[in-house]
Amino acid sequence: MRQTTRNITCLSSALFLMACAGVVAVPAQSAFGSSMAVEPANTDYEAETVLLRDFIHFVKIARFDVAADLGGQLLDSGLSPEQFVDLVDSSRELSRFEESIAASMRVAALEPIAARLDTLYRTGKLARARNPEEITRNIELLTEGLRARQLGRSRLIAAGEYAMPQLLDAYLQKDNLALKAQVQRLLVDMGRQAIAPLITALPGLNATRQQAVCEVLGLIPYRTSLPVLIDLYQNTTNEDVRRACGRSISRLGGDPNSDVADMYALMSDSYYNEPAELTSFPGEDYQIVWDFNPGLGLVMSPVVTPIFHEAMAMRYAEKSLAVNANSPETLALWISSNYSRQFDTPAGYINPLYGDDRRDAEYFGIAAGPDITQLVLRRGIDTRDTPLVRSAIDALGQTAGPRSLWGQAVDGRYPLLESLGYQNRRVQFEAALALGGAQPQDSFNGAERVIPLLASAVRDASARFAVVLTGSDRESYDQYSSILVKQGFTVLPPSDGGLDGLDASIAQSASIDLIVTSLGYDDTLLTIETARADSKMNVSPVLALMRTDDVEPLRRQYLRDQSVAVRRVEISSSNVEVSVEQLLMAASGGPIGAEEAAAYASRSIDVLRDLAVSNNRVLNVLDASTILVDVLEDVGGGTMLDVAQILSYIDRPAAQVAIMDRAMDTSGDERLELLTLVGDSGKRFGNYLSGRQIRALIGFAGDADDGLATVAVGSMGALEIENAELLGLILKSGD
């Protein structure tokens, strides 16, 4: 779901809350009974009840074809998620429903239907638990009998962060001490789900309420609250608040005298790495970012999950910079998070935390300057974040001089030079273009790689290489290879020994742009980890085609790794093709197409020509001569003339010979241009032409076309053709 979101408070409607949870809401009165109701609501869904019972029955007797049809009818019945919960609960079929769903997930034909039914039920349960009116009723249950209290607690824990505005109000009220005690116990049991709202509210509360919140934070055994507690400890003027902060900091194993800026920066970095423990609602479309308004209380902003961690990383980095503005690492972390936010924002989504009037990530990346950008680039390399690496290189190309590009180490490292070995062809090309365009005058580590990379971009930037691992299953290897060849890949030979059996082939390839494996779970894990440990494959996208039982475990293993895609091995060839395209787009921006390859070639030619004309001694175009000679044979038009011009600056016989051969194969203005370049080469390096070529040049000099003859004669003079050859022309003209 993509929609504009807005801040909502504890008084927001159930409809909006459930929409943010990705469900369709029904009126609250149809979903909830009285505050003490423990039985599911009665329903009149007679037809749907029959469908549900028949679905379960036919799953149990293994008539999966019939069950699939019934499940589809149930999904098409139009029941909302909450209505579906009512249906399952009121029909007394919950345990049998769950057993049937589990069994169906192991049947390929039923798995999609079962997954949708399971999602519908779980979504309905969440929507019910998160309804503000239901939360209020469940808080009231906390002070009633044991059965009611247990029911209220379980429902509030299920609601999680969505219940926090009302729970905080209940905890801070003074009139009902029994309720306050029950809520405090509940907040502690909620654990991480309670921390983010509490530490957001803490700075905006009065002193008495700050003490109460500090006390409960000290009882929740997670160190996430330490930065805010330490900040308050060091800055409050109220001694009672300071003592409460100190007690909680001590319980959590913190140091009240820690550097607050460093603590906030550490929290920002933790969010940037997107650990599971900092994701409140795994698998859901939305997460919550909290603010606190003294008049309204806690205010929640639902944001789509792909940008949640970036939003929190930016927020904590800003807190750190507000304390210490002179931290290059923290500023680089904010820049990196902002780039990541921009990459991950879904198309058409309006981020409520990043206003339309705020400039895009590239603006801040360039404005930060080359020293900060090198830190951003280093982070991208270390996290194998190809889009971030490319963005940093682009910013460096616009702002950095030689000192920043290769003359100044970042903690003993030279990130841009490391990018020359980063196993993504776009990154390699762009790093080489940035370094070559800077016209270095002093040698640097990796300089020998720049010219070959530029030359390979001229030859074929779109070349792609793939590895297909199917063990001894040659039929599957042939199937996947044919798909990849159709998509423009060169596929390496089959291997029964995994990646180890392809060492020689991998070494001879320019890069490994894709790995496809249909090996078992353990062998696939080994393949991925082996690739990640290899400098040539550490960012290579991996498409893992797994048996149904292994799909979810492997997906969980690489949940946040965009370079790994997991699919069922039974998917069709067309779906394999689509999966490859989606994976390449997510991991590296997609394959290099013809238009993009032409742009890389054009930019590389410009840089090579500038290096050749300036006679750069650090980046010597002589190293590109073999590739450029091959290119000259295959291209035409302006590209041919540009390549020939570069070759005219290379002191190597093959370069001059190649220009003359191309001149002999062309005609008209192109021949004139090429013959002129032959003469230019002769002026610089002397005559390298063969006897055959000299005779052809003499023939051009005697042509009836005066323009061609004049240019050819000029080239003869530049090449210092022997006078005996010239004499023949003189005597011929005398006749």
C-alpha positions as a printed Julia matrix, in Angstrom:
735×3 Matrix{Float64}:
   0.0     0.0     0.0
   1.33    3.42   -0.94
  -0.32    6.49    0.51
   0.47    9.79    2.16
   0.68    9.29    5.92
   0.18   11.8     8.68
   0.82   12.05   12.4
  -1.76   10.35   14.52
  -2.36   10.41   18.26
  -3.94    8.04   20.68
  -7.31    9.54   19.73
  -6.91    8.58   16.06
  -9.58    6.48   14.46
  -9.37    2.72   14.26
  -9.75    3.0    10.5
  -6.49    4.9    10.06
  -4.54    2.71   12.46
  -5.61   -0.41   10.64
  -4.87    1.13    7.27
  -1.35    1.83    8.47
  -1.09   -1.81    9.48
  -1.95   -2.76    5.93
  -5.46   -4.04    6.54
  -9.03   -3.08    5.66
 -10.98   -1.93    8.7
 -14.62   -2.56    9.54
 -16.65   -0.49   11.99
 -15.4    -1.05   15.54
 -18.78   -2.11   16.9
 -18.9    -5.11   14.56
 -15.56   -6.42   15.78
 -15.68   -5.98   19.55
 -18.09   -7.03   22.21
 -18.22   -5.66   25.74
 -15.04   -5.02   27.68
 -15.38   -8.37   29.38
 -16.21  -10.35   26.25
 -13.94  -13.33   25.86
 -15.99  -15.28   23.34
 -15.66  -14.46   19.63
 -18.39  -12.32   18.13
 -21.35  -14.1    16.59
 -21.43  -14.05   12.82
 -23.96  -14.76   10.11
 -21.39  -16.0     7.62
 -23.18  -19.29    6.85
 -21.75  -19.74    3.33
 -18.25  -18.76    4.43
 -18.45  -21.11    7.42
 -19.22  -24.0     5.08
 -16.32  -23.02    2.82
 -13.94  -22.91    5.78
 -14.99  -26.3     7.14
 -14.84  -27.89    3.7
 -11.41  -26.37    3.06
 -10.09  -27.9     6.29
 -11.75  -31.25    5.52
 -10.27  -31.6     2.03
  -6.81  -30.63    3.27
  -7.1   -33.34    5.91
  -7.99  -36.02    3.34
  -5.28  -34.78    0.93
  -7.68  -33.64   -1.81
  -5.51  -30.6    -2.4
  -7.08  -29.69   -5.74
 -10.51  -29.31   -4.15
  -9.04  -27.52   -1.12
  -7.3   -25.0    -3.39
 -10.6   -24.19   -5.1
 -12.42  -23.78   -1.77
  -9.65  -21.63   -0.34
  -9.79  -19.39   -3.4
 -13.56  -18.99   -2.96
 -13.02  -18.08    0.68
 -10.48  -15.42   -0.26
 -12.82  -14.04   -2.91
 -15.78  -13.83   -0.5
 -14.93  -10.23    0.44
 -14.45  -10.8     4.17
 -12.3    -8.19    5.87
  -9.41   -9.44    8.04
 -11.4    -8.88   11.26
 -14.45  -10.6     9.82
 -12.28  -13.54    8.85
 -11.02  -13.74   12.46
 -14.65  -13.77   13.63
 -15.38  -16.55   11.15
 -12.5   -18.76   12.3
 -13.01  -18.12   16.02
 -16.78  -18.48   16.05
 -16.73  -21.71   14.04
 -14.58  -23.37   16.75
 -12.14  -24.38   14.02
  -9.04  -22.45   15.14
  -6.81  -25.42   16.0
  -7.89  -27.4    12.92
  -7.49  -24.25   10.78
  -3.92  -23.76   11.99
  -3.11  -27.44   11.39
  -4.53  -27.24    7.86
  -2.59  -24.08    7.05
   0.64  -25.71    8.24
  -0.04  -28.79    6.11
  -1.0   -26.7     3.07
   2.24  -24.71    3.22
   4.08  -27.94    2.36
   2.05  -28.47   -0.84
   3.19  -26.44   -3.83
  -0.29  -26.11   -5.34
  -1.82  -24.98   -2.04
   1.0   -22.89   -0.61
  -0.05  -19.52   -2.15
  -3.68  -19.96   -1.02
  -2.63  -21.05    2.48
  -0.22  -18.15    2.82
  -2.95  -15.64    1.94
  -5.44  -17.2     4.38
  -2.82  -17.2     7.13
  -1.97  -13.56    6.42
  -5.66  -12.62    6.44
  -6.16  -14.21    9.86
  -3.03  -12.74   11.43
  -3.76   -9.3    10.0
  -7.25   -9.39   11.47
  -5.91  -10.33   14.9
  -3.43   -7.45   14.79
  -6.02   -4.96   13.6
  -8.32   -5.92   16.44
  -5.58   -5.68   19.05
  -4.45   -2.26   17.79
  -7.85   -0.62   17.69
  -7.68    2.38   20.11
 -11.1     1.61   21.61
 -10.09   -2.0    22.17
  -6.84   -0.85   23.81
  -8.79    1.37   26.21
 -11.08   -1.53   27.16
  -8.12   -3.86   27.66
  -6.4    -1.37   29.97
  -9.57   -1.35   32.09
  -9.34   -5.15   32.35
  -5.98   -4.86   34.15
  -7.68   -4.03   37.46
 -10.45   -6.65   37.25
 -10.37  -10.35   38.03
  -7.51  -12.71   37.23
  -9.06  -14.06   34.02
  -9.9   -10.57   32.75
  -6.46   -9.26   33.72
  -4.71  -12.05   31.85
  -6.88  -11.43   28.8
  -6.17   -7.69   28.88
  -2.43   -8.22   29.3
  -2.2   -10.66   26.39
  -4.14   -8.33   24.11
  -2.08   -5.27   25.08
   1.19   -7.14   24.54
  -0.13   -8.16   21.12
  -0.9    -4.5    20.37
   2.67   -3.59   21.31
   3.77   -0.03   20.53
   0.29    0.85   19.26
  -0.96    0.71   22.87
   1.75    2.97   24.27
  -0.04    6.36   24.16
  -2.86    5.08   26.4
  -0.51    2.97   28.53
   1.77    5.93   29.2
  -1.22    8.04   30.25
  -2.4     5.23   32.54
   1.06    4.82   34.04
   1.5     8.54   34.76
  -1.98    9.13   36.29
  -2.13    9.5    40.09
  -5.69    8.45   40.89
  -5.54    4.67   40.46
  -2.38    3.25   42.02
  -3.48   -0.34   41.4
  -3.76    0.39   37.67
  -0.39    2.18   37.7
   1.27   -0.89   39.25
  -0.29   -3.24   36.72
   0.72   -1.0    33.81
   4.29   -0.76   35.1
   4.51   -4.54   35.23
   3.06   -4.71   31.72
   5.53   -2.13   30.34
   8.42   -4.17   31.7
   7.01   -7.34   30.13
   6.57   -5.54   26.79
  10.35   -5.01   26.7
  11.64   -3.4    23.53
   8.14   -2.48   22.37
   7.89    0.0    25.27
  11.32    1.62   25.03
  11.08    3.81   21.92
   7.87    5.58   23.02
   9.12    6.03   26.59
  12.5     7.54   25.68
  10.79    9.79   23.15
   8.43   11.14   25.83
  11.06   11.38   28.59
  12.69   14.75   27.72
   9.29   16.48   27.35
   7.79   15.43   30.69
   7.82   17.37   33.94
  10.26   16.35   36.65
   7.85   14.11   38.57
   6.86   12.19   35.49
  10.48   11.96   34.33
  11.33   10.16   37.57
   8.52    7.66   36.99
   9.57    6.93   33.4
  13.24    6.64   34.4
  12.31    4.06   37.0
  10.42    1.86   34.56
  13.16    2.19   31.89
  15.66    0.9    34.41
  13.52   -2.22   34.85
  13.42   -3.0    31.11
  16.7    -4.87   30.54
  17.74   -3.34   27.22
  20.49   -0.74   26.75
  18.59    1.07   23.98
  17.42    3.66   26.49
  20.92    4.53   27.77
  21.7     7.47   25.42
  18.55    9.34   26.46
  18.96    8.49   30.14
  22.58    9.65   30.14
  21.66   12.81   28.24
  18.99   13.64   30.83
  21.34   12.77   33.72
  23.98   15.18   32.48
  21.62   18.05   31.64
  18.78   18.03   34.17
  18.82   20.62   36.96
  16.54   18.5    39.15
  18.48   16.36   41.64
  15.63   13.85   42.07
  15.52   13.28   38.33
  19.32   12.92   38.21
  19.23   10.3    40.97
  16.44    8.38   39.2
  18.44    8.5    35.95
  21.57    7.34   37.77
  19.8     4.34   39.3
  18.44    3.23   35.94
  21.76    3.77   34.17
  23.45    1.65   36.83
  20.85   -1.13   36.47
  21.46   -1.2    32.71
  25.25   -1.34   33.11
  25.9     2.14   31.7
  28.23    4.95   32.69
  26.44    8.24   33.48
  29.53   10.17   32.43
  29.72    8.65   28.95
  30.06   10.95   25.96
  26.45   11.62   24.96
  27.32   12.43   21.34
  29.11    9.1    21.03
  26.16    7.28   22.59
  23.71    8.8    20.12
  26.08    8.08   17.23
  26.35    4.45   18.35
  22.56    4.2    18.39
  22.4     5.76   14.92
  24.89    3.22   13.63
  22.88    0.4    15.19
  19.74    1.49   13.36
  21.71    1.91   10.13
  22.69   -1.77   10.29
  18.98   -2.73   10.59
  19.2    -5.45   13.26
  16.1    -7.5    13.99
  15.98   -6.29   17.6
  15.4    -2.72   16.39
  12.5    -3.72   14.14
   9.26   -3.56   16.1
   7.01   -5.22   13.52
   9.02   -7.67   11.37
   7.33   -8.57    8.11
   4.84   -5.69    8.27
   4.51   -2.87    5.77
   4.73   -0.09    8.37
   6.78    0.8    11.43
   6.22    3.62   13.92
   8.41    6.67   14.52
   7.51    8.52   17.74
   7.36   12.18   18.75
   6.1    13.81   21.92
   3.88   16.88   22.2
   3.27   18.13   25.79
  -0.31   18.99   24.86
  -1.15   15.84   22.95
   1.18   13.25   24.44
   2.82   10.59   22.33
   2.37   11.11   18.6
   3.04    8.27   16.16
   4.08    8.63   12.53
   3.7     5.39   10.58
   6.4     5.06    7.91
   6.92    2.28    5.4
   9.31   -0.35    6.69
  11.99    0.06    3.96
  12.87    3.55    5.25
  12.21    3.12    8.99
  15.75    2.28   10.03
  17.14    5.09    7.89
  14.73    7.54    9.52
  15.84    6.48   12.99
  19.53    6.49   12.04
  19.19   10.05   10.74
  17.29   11.13   13.86
  19.93    9.81   16.27
  22.77   11.13   14.13
  21.15   14.57   14.3
  20.96   14.28   18.1
  24.66   13.4    18.17
  25.61   16.29   15.88
  23.56   18.69   18.02
  25.86   17.79   20.92
  29.1    17.61   18.89
  28.97   19.21   15.46
  32.62   18.37   14.76
  32.31   14.64   14.18
  33.17   13.64   10.6
  32.16   10.03   11.2
  28.7    10.99   12.47
  28.14   13.4     9.61
  29.18   10.66    7.16
  26.73    8.32    8.89
  23.92   10.85    8.4
  24.87   11.31    4.73
  24.93    7.52    4.24
  21.55    7.11    5.94
  20.07    9.86    3.79
  21.32    8.21    0.61
  19.87    4.9     1.8
  16.55    6.6     2.59
  16.39    7.9    -0.96
  17.3     4.53   -2.48
  14.7     2.64   -0.43
  11.75    5.03   -0.66
   9.02    3.3    -2.71
   7.95    5.06   -5.89
   5.18    7.56   -5.22
   5.5     7.37   -1.43
   5.59   10.7     0.42
   7.78   10.42    3.49
   6.11   12.23    6.41
   9.48   12.65    8.12
  11.32   14.14    5.12
   9.44   17.13    3.76
   9.04   17.97    0.1
  10.94   21.21    0.69
  14.06   19.36    1.86
  16.77   18.85   -0.73
  17.62   15.4    -2.03
  20.43   13.2    -0.76
  22.84   14.12   -3.58
  22.79   17.77   -2.51
  23.96   16.94    1.01
  26.45   14.35   -0.25
  28.15   16.9    -2.48
  27.91   19.73    0.07
  29.65   17.63    2.73
  32.9    17.74    0.75
  35.36   15.06   -0.33
  36.76   14.14    3.09
  33.29   13.21    4.4
  32.42   11.54    1.11
  35.47    9.26    1.42
  34.05    8.11    4.77
  30.7     7.47    3.1
  32.46    5.5     0.37
  34.34    3.44    2.95
  31.05    2.57    4.67
  29.54    1.55    1.34
  32.49   -0.72    0.56
  32.45   -2.32    4.02
  28.7    -3.0     3.89
  28.76   -4.04    0.2
  26.17   -1.33   -0.5
  26.65   -0.82   -4.24
  24.2     2.1    -4.67
  25.91    3.95   -1.81
  29.35    3.28   -3.29
  28.28    4.65   -6.67
  26.7     7.75   -5.13
  29.85    8.49   -3.13
  32.07    8.09   -6.2
  29.8    10.42   -8.15
  30.06   13.05   -5.4
  33.84   12.64   -5.26
  34.08   13.11   -9.02
  32.38   16.49   -8.63
  34.27   17.79   -5.6
  37.57   16.0    -5.08
  41.03   16.94   -6.27
  44.09   14.67   -6.38
  44.75   14.98   -2.64
  41.31   13.67   -1.76
  41.12   11.04   -4.49
  44.3     9.14   -3.8
  46.71   11.23   -1.77
  45.03   11.16    1.64
  44.34    8.02    3.62
  41.18    7.45    5.65
  42.31    5.48    8.7
  45.09    4.0     6.58
  42.75    3.19    3.69
  42.13    4.76    0.29
  38.44    4.06   -0.41
  38.37    5.3    -4.0
  41.37    3.15   -4.87
  39.66    0.17   -3.21
  36.7     0.8    -5.51
  38.82   -0.24   -8.49
  38.65   -3.78   -7.1
  35.01   -3.65   -5.99
  33.28   -6.45   -7.88
  30.65   -4.42   -9.64
  31.4    -3.22  -13.15
  29.63    0.11  -12.74
  31.66    0.87   -9.63
  34.91   -0.1   -11.32
  34.17    2.04  -14.38
  33.08    5.04  -12.34
  36.11    4.85  -10.06
  38.4     4.63  -13.09
  36.64    7.59  -14.72
  37.01    9.69  -11.57
  40.7     8.85  -11.22
  41.49    9.24  -14.92
  39.61   12.52  -15.17
  41.72   13.98  -12.36
  44.91   13.69  -14.47
  47.2    12.35  -11.69
  50.83   13.44  -11.78
  52.09   11.07   -9.07
  51.71    7.32   -9.08
  49.38    5.61   -6.61
  48.48    2.09   -5.59
  46.18    0.61   -8.22
  47.1     3.07  -10.98
  47.85    0.15  -13.28
  44.17   -0.87  -13.24
  42.69    2.44  -14.41
  43.58    2.34  -18.12
  42.55   -1.31  -18.68
  39.2    -0.59  -17.0
  38.6     2.44  -19.21
  39.58    0.43  -22.25
  37.24   -2.42  -21.32
  34.41    0.11  -20.92
  35.11    1.24  -24.49
  35.1    -2.33  -25.74
  31.93   -3.64  -24.03
  30.66   -2.24  -20.77
  27.6    -4.48  -20.95
  29.5    -7.79  -20.88
  28.16  -10.01  -18.08
  29.33  -13.3   -16.6
  27.3   -15.8   -14.58
  27.94  -18.96  -12.57
  25.29  -21.7   -12.49
  25.65  -24.38   -9.8
  23.36  -27.41  -10.0
  25.72  -30.15   -8.84
  25.52  -33.15  -11.14
  22.12  -32.14  -12.52
  23.11  -31.18  -16.09
  19.52  -30.81  -17.23
  18.93  -28.0   -14.72
  22.27  -26.44  -15.62
  21.27  -26.36  -19.29
  17.84  -24.93  -18.44
  19.17  -22.06  -16.31
  22.11  -21.39  -18.62
  19.84  -21.0   -21.62
  17.73  -18.46  -19.69
  20.82  -16.45  -18.73
  22.32  -16.55  -22.22
  19.04  -15.17  -23.51
  19.43  -12.34  -20.98
  22.92  -11.52  -22.26
  25.15  -13.45  -19.85
  28.23  -15.48  -20.65
  27.76  -18.57  -18.47
  30.81  -20.33  -17.05
  31.1   -24.13  -17.49
  29.28  -26.52  -15.12
  31.0   -27.62  -11.93
  30.35  -30.59   -9.67
  32.65  -29.05   -7.05
  30.81  -25.8    -6.46
  32.71  -22.54   -6.74
  36.02  -24.28   -5.98
  35.72  -26.19   -9.24
  35.52  -22.93  -11.21
  38.62  -21.16   -9.9
  40.33  -20.97  -13.3
  37.22  -19.83  -15.17
  36.39  -17.21  -12.54
  39.95  -15.86  -12.65
  39.7   -15.36  -16.43
  36.36  -13.51  -16.24
  36.19   -9.74  -15.98
  33.69  -10.08  -13.13
  31.05  -12.46  -11.77
  27.79  -10.59  -12.17
  25.42  -13.35  -11.01
  25.45  -16.7    -9.2
  22.49  -19.06   -9.65
  22.37  -22.12   -7.43
  19.86  -24.92   -7.0
  22.0   -26.86   -4.54
  20.61  -28.01   -1.2
  20.3   -25.77    1.86
  23.72  -26.46    3.38
  25.56  -26.31    0.05
  23.8   -23.06   -0.86
  24.81  -21.51    2.47
  28.39  -22.59    1.82
  28.26  -21.19   -1.71
  27.04  -17.78   -0.53
  29.57  -17.52    2.28
  32.39  -18.67   -0.01
  31.43  -16.01   -2.53
  31.28  -13.33    0.17
  34.81  -14.23    1.28
  36.19  -14.01   -2.28
  37.34  -10.58   -3.5
  35.97  -11.25   -6.97
  32.5   -12.36   -5.84
  31.91  -10.57   -2.54
  29.12   -8.43   -4.02
  27.91  -10.86   -6.7
  24.1   -11.24   -6.58
  22.96  -14.77   -5.72
  19.68  -16.34   -6.88
  19.04  -19.4    -4.69
  16.44  -21.83   -6.04
  15.39  -23.97   -3.1
  13.04  -26.78   -2.18
   9.82  -25.52   -0.57
  10.85  -26.48    2.98
  14.14  -24.58    2.66
  12.8   -21.33    1.18
  11.75  -19.57    4.39
  14.79  -20.6     6.5
  17.16  -19.27    3.83
  15.09  -16.1     3.37
  15.34  -15.43    7.1
  19.08  -16.02    6.96
  19.53  -13.29    4.32
  16.49  -11.16    5.13
  18.34   -7.84    4.87
  20.82   -8.77    2.16
  19.49   -7.35   -1.09
  22.11   -9.27   -3.05
  20.5   -12.63   -2.18
  17.11  -13.66   -3.59
  15.45  -16.94   -2.59
  12.84  -18.61   -4.8
  11.23  -22.05   -4.99
  13.05  -24.37   -7.35
   9.74  -25.27   -9.01
   9.17  -21.8   -10.51
   8.85  -21.53  -14.27
  11.56  -20.38  -16.65
   9.79  -17.06  -17.13
   9.74  -16.52  -13.37
  13.45  -17.35  -13.17
  14.03  -14.65  -15.78
  11.93  -12.14  -13.83
  13.68  -13.09  -10.57
  17.08  -12.45  -12.15
  15.98   -9.03  -13.37
  14.53   -8.09   -9.96
  17.63   -9.3    -8.14
  20.02   -7.41  -10.39
  17.94   -4.25  -10.03
  17.92   -4.48   -6.22
  21.57   -5.5    -5.83
  23.35   -3.41   -8.45
  20.91   -1.18  -10.3
  20.15   -3.74  -12.99
  22.26   -4.9   -15.93
  24.17   -2.38  -18.0
  22.04   -1.86  -21.09
  23.14   -0.78  -24.56
  22.46    2.91  -23.95
  24.28    2.94  -20.62
  27.18    0.97  -22.09
  27.46    3.54  -24.9
  27.57    6.33  -22.3
  30.37    4.57  -20.38
  32.25    4.07  -23.65
  31.88    7.73  -24.6
  33.03    8.97  -21.17
  35.97    6.55  -21.18
  37.04    7.66  -24.66
  37.02   11.28  -23.51
  39.2    10.49  -20.5
  41.59    8.31  -22.53
  41.92   11.01  -25.17
  42.7    13.65  -22.54
  45.29   11.37  -20.95
  46.83   10.66  -24.35
  46.98   14.32  -25.41
  48.52   15.34  -22.08
  51.01   12.47  -22.33
  50.18   11.46  -18.77
  53.02    9.35  -17.37
  51.07    7.89  -14.46
  48.11    6.65  -16.5
  49.75    5.66  -19.77
  47.3     4.94  -22.59
  49.88    2.53  -23.99
  48.32    0.0   -21.61
  45.06    0.23  -23.56
  46.51   -0.24  -27.02
  45.64   -3.92  -27.52
  42.01   -3.46  -26.53
  41.65   -0.24  -28.53
  43.08   -1.88  -31.65
  40.42   -4.6   -31.32
  37.72   -1.98  -30.75
  38.77   -0.01  -33.83
  37.98   -2.99  -36.03
  34.39   -3.25  -34.75
  33.11    0.32  -34.43
  32.28    3.04  -36.88
  31.37    6.7   -37.09
  32.46    9.14  -34.41
  33.5     6.39  -32.0
  35.87    4.94  -34.59
  37.5     8.33  -35.15
  37.79    8.96  -31.39
  39.48    5.6   -30.83
  41.79    6.2   -33.8
  42.77    9.58  -32.38
  43.76    7.94  -29.08
  45.76    5.31  -30.95
  47.6     8.06  -32.84
  49.16    9.07  -29.5
  50.38    5.54  -28.71
  53.95    4.71  -29.66
  53.36    1.17  -30.82
  53.5    -0.19  -34.4
  50.2    -2.05  -34.0
  48.41    1.22  -33.22
  49.53    3.01  -36.39
  48.97   -0.1   -38.5
  45.42   -0.43  -37.14
  44.56    3.16  -38.07
  45.86    2.67  -41.61
  43.99   -0.63  -42.0
  40.77    1.08  -40.98
  41.47    3.93  -43.43
  41.83    1.39  -46.2
  38.46   -0.18  -45.26
  36.51    3.11  -45.24
  35.82    5.85  -47.74
  34.86    9.51  -48.02
  35.38   11.87  -45.1
  36.12    9.02  -42.67
  39.07    7.93  -44.83
  40.38   11.49  -44.93
  40.16   11.78  -41.14
  41.89    8.45  -40.6
  44.69    9.23  -43.06
  45.26   12.51  -41.23
  45.58   10.57  -37.97
  48.05    8.2   -39.64
  50.13   11.26  -40.5
  49.83   12.58  -36.93
  51.09    9.25  -35.61
  54.0     9.41  -38.09
  54.96   12.9   -36.91
  55.14   11.69  -33.32
  56.71    8.26  -33.68
  57.91    7.73  -37.25
  56.81    5.23  -39.87
  55.46    1.86  -38.67
  53.42    1.0   -41.79
  53.91   -2.25  -43.68
  54.89   -2.34  -47.34
  51.32   -3.21  -48.28
  50.01   -0.17  -46.44
  52.63    2.16  -47.94
  51.62    1.04  -51.42
  47.99    1.72  -50.58
  48.92    5.19  -49.29
  50.82    5.94  -52.5
  47.78    4.79  -54.43
  45.61    7.26  -52.5
  48.17   10.0   -53.24
  47.7     9.4   -56.94
  43.9     9.29  -56.8
  41.89   11.52  -59.09
  40.14   12.97  -56.03
  42.28   15.99  -55.2
  41.12   16.07  -51.57
  42.09   12.47  -50.95
  45.35   12.83  -52.87
  46.37   15.93  -50.91
  45.68   14.32  -47.51
  47.52   11.15  -48.55
  50.54   13.13  -49.72
  50.55   14.97  -46.39
  50.6    11.65  -44.56
  53.43   10.4   -46.79
  55.46   13.45  -45.86
  54.74   13.02  -42.18
  55.78    9.37  -42.42
  58.91   10.33  -44.4
  58.2     7.87  -47.2
  61.41    7.23  -49.19
  62.09    9.59  -52.1
  62.0     6.72  -54.57
  58.28    6.3   -53.83
  57.7    10.04  -54.22
  59.62   10.05  -57.52
  57.08    7.7   -59.02
  54.35   10.19  -58.29
  56.37   13.06  -59.8
  57.11   11.2   -63.01
  53.49   10.04  -63.25
  52.25   13.61  -62.92
  54.69   14.69  -65.67
  53.08   12.28  -68.13
